[in-house]
Amino acid sequence: MLADALDLLVCPACGSDLDLEERTVLCQRGHSFDVARQGYVSLLAGAATKLTGDSADMITARGEFLDAGHFDPIATAVAAAVGDSADLRILEIGAGTGHYLSRAVDVAEDAIGLGVDISKAAARRTARAHPRVASIVADAWQNLPVRTGSCTHALSIFSPRNPDEIRRILCADGSFVVVTPTQRHLGELIEPLGMVRVDDDKTRRLGESMAGRFDRVDRHAVDFTMELDGSAIAAVVGMGPTARHLSAEQRSERIATLPMPTTVTASVVVATYRPRVAMTSA
């Protein structure tokens, strides 16, 4: 809930502490932010710049697909990467439905989660995902309204990431868990459905973005197959970037050409990073 995560947050306008009074979040300098009736709060500082939030239809599709358990091995791997320890404070960038964050929070009874997304539809869904998960609307490419050094873990699951801001909000011994798809991910659907392909340079660009900020301490593949019917295929296509390029009618027509069920590969890399300790001269 929002009240439990308030000590992780700061005012996006001035950086001061925040308090919750009924349905309003207030800072010491008088800036105020209304809590939506669905339980999330928007802490956007000005207009969002680089990110386009997922639509309500995309969030609904993602919820249907993830709630059906199709990506459970990925969620299990993320939770294992977080691990069970005391006083976990876990932030997820691009939290979507809050599915992975909820699984991570479940590793410890006192863990608190904070879901960050630019999409109000996502924020609404995350706000009700778990009793110990709070949800805010914020832009990952701007300064996050999160206290420096306040989080033990950060998660980026198929989402854009801002390494400088993640490094800032993590505590010195914190961990950054990143999940990225391989070229085999959903491979059986890419060609027949005209889905957006995984960028050939994705791994290289991830490494470059982390250089000088984080050291990778673990990396392993998670590969499995799924037997998907038409509704599950529609959901997995509808929850991703392909939904921005193909209409629902186009997607349905192409899905109808596939055998049912269709065996589909899920293939991702789960990497864990630790903040690099700055070198000091003698």
N, C-alpha and C positions, 0 to 999 in steps of 0.2 A: 504494500500500500504506500501511497505517497508520503504519509507522515513518517514512515519508517526509513525512507531514503532521503529525507530532507537534509540531513547533515552532510550528504554528498554533494548537494547543489549550492550554487551561488547565483546571485542576481546577474542575468545576462547584460544588464545595462551598466552596472557599476561594480560588480564582483563582490558585493557585501553579502552577509549571511541572510538566510531566508527563514521566515516563520510561516506557519499555516494557521489562519484564523477562519474557521468555518469553511467556506468555499473559495477562499482567496489566499494566494501566496504573496507575502509582503516582504520587502527588504527594509533595512534600517533607514534607508534614504527616501522611502516613500514610493518606490516603484511597486506596482501590484500586477498580479497575473491571476486571472480567474481560472478556477478548476472546472473543467467541463463536467457535465452531469455524468458522463461515462467514466470519470475518475482520472483522466490525464490532465496535464497542464502544458500549455504552449509557452516555451521559453525562447522563442525565436527572437533574435536581436536584429531587427531590420528584415529586409527581404532576403529569402534564400537565394543562393547564387548558382551552384553547380548541380545540385541534385534535383531530380524529378521524382516526386513521391509516387509510390504505387497507388493505383486506383482502388476503390472499394471492391470492384470485381476481382482484381488481382489478389487482394487480401483474402477475399472469400474463397477463391480457388486454392490459395496456399493453405488456408485453414483446413479445407476439405482433404487435401492431399496429405498434409502432415499428420492430421488427427487420425487418418486411416492407418498410420504406422509405416508407410512406405519407406521413409527415410530414417527409421528408428536406429539402424546401425550408426548413422552419422551422429544423431543426438547422443547415443551412448558413448561414442568416441569423444565428443566434446565434453560431456560430463566427466569422463575419466581423465581428460587432460586438465580439467579444473582441480579435481581431487578433493578429498574431504579434509578440511582443516578448520580451525576456529576463526570466527569473525570474517567470513568471506563477504566481500563487497564486489559484486560482479556487474559490469556494464556491458551491454551489447549495442553495438553500432548497427543501424539498419535492422532493428529487432523484428520487424514484420509482425507476425502474430504472437511473438513471445514464446514460441514453441521451444526453441533451443535454450533460451534463457531460463525457462521454467525447469527444464531437465537439469540444467547446471545448478540452479538454486536448490534442487531437491537433494543434492549430495550432502548437505549439512542442515541441521534443524534451525540454526541461527543465521543462515546465509540470507543476504538481501540482494535483490536484483534491481537494476535500473535499465529499462529499455529506452533507447533513443532512436527516433525515426522522424524523417521530414514529413511523412504522410500522416494526416489526421486519422485516416481509416486504419492505418497500422497502430497508431497510438491508442485508439479506442479498443482494438482487439487485445493489445498487450496489457492494457489496464485491467482486464478481467482474466488474464491468463493464469495468474497464480497469486495467492494471498500475500506473498512476500516479494512481489515484483511491482515496482512503480514505473510509470510511463510518462515520458515527456516528448514534446515535439521540439526538435532542434536540428540545426544544419551541421552535419559532420564536417563540412569544409570551412566552417567558421569556428571561432573559439567556443568550445563547449561550455555550457553553464555548469561545470562540474569542478569541484574543489581539487586543487593541485595535490597529487599524492594520496588521494582518498580511496582509490579502488585497488583491490588485490588482483583482480582479473579483468581483462577486456576480451570481448568476443567479436569476431567479424566473420559471419557465415554467409558466403556468397554475396558479400556486400562491399561497397567502396569503403576505403579506410583512409584516415588522416594520421599517419604515423607520428607526426610531431605532437598532435593533441593527445593521442593515446599515450605517448611517452610521458607527457606532462601529468595526466590524471592518474597514472599508475604509481603505486608506492615503489620504493627502491627494489624490493624483492618480488614485485608483481609479475604476472604472466599475461601475455597476449596470445590468444588462441585464434588462429586464422584457418578457415576452411575454404579451399579453392577447388573448382572442378578440373579434372583432366580432360584431354581430348576425347577420351572414351565415354565421358559422362553423357547419358541419354543418347548414345551414338545411334541406336536403332531408329530413333525418331528424327534425327537432325535432317537427313536428306528427304525422306518422304513428306515431312511436314514443313520443310523450309524454315526450320528453327534457327535462331541466332547461334552461330558456332562459338566455341571457346577460342579466345584470342591465342594465336601461336606464341605470342611474347608474354603471356600472362605470368609465367613463372619468373622470367627474367625481370619483368617490371616490378614484381613483388619483392624480389631480392634487392633491387636497386632502391626501392622506397624505404626498405628497412635498414639499409647500410648506414653505419655510423650512429644509429639510434637504438637498434636491438641486436641481440645475438640469438641465433636459432639454437635451441637446446633439444628439440625433438622434431621429428618429421616422419610420418608414416602414412601409407595409403589405406584407404577404406574402399574396398570393391565388393559389390554384390549384385545379384540380379533380382528383378522384380517381375511378377506376372501381372500386367496391368490391363484392365478392361477399358472400354471406351470412355467411361466417365472419369477414370483415374488419369488416362492420357489427356483428356480435355483439361483436367485440373492442373497437371504438371506443366502443360503448355501455357495455360491461361495465367499461371502465377509468375511467369518469368518475362524477360524482355521481348520474347516473340509476340506476346499479347499486344504490344505496342505497334507491331508491324502488320499483323494479320487480323482481319475481322473475325468475330465469332463464327460467322457463316463460312468463311474460308477455312478456318480451323476444323470445323465440323465436316466439311466436304473431304478434307484430306485424311482426317482420322477414319472416316468410313472406308477408306481403301486398305486399311491395315487388317491383318488377321487378328481375331480376338479369342483369347487374350494374346497380347504381344509381350514377349520377353524383352525387358529393357535393362540395360546396364547402368548402375550408379557407380561412379568412380570419382573419388575426391582425394585430396591430400589434406591431412590435418597437421598443421605445424604450430609449435609452441615457441614463443620468443620471450626473452627476458631483457629488460632495459639495460643497455650498455652503461657501465659505470664510466663516467668521464675521467680521463687520465689527468693527473695533476703533476706539475713539475716540482722537483725538490727545491 
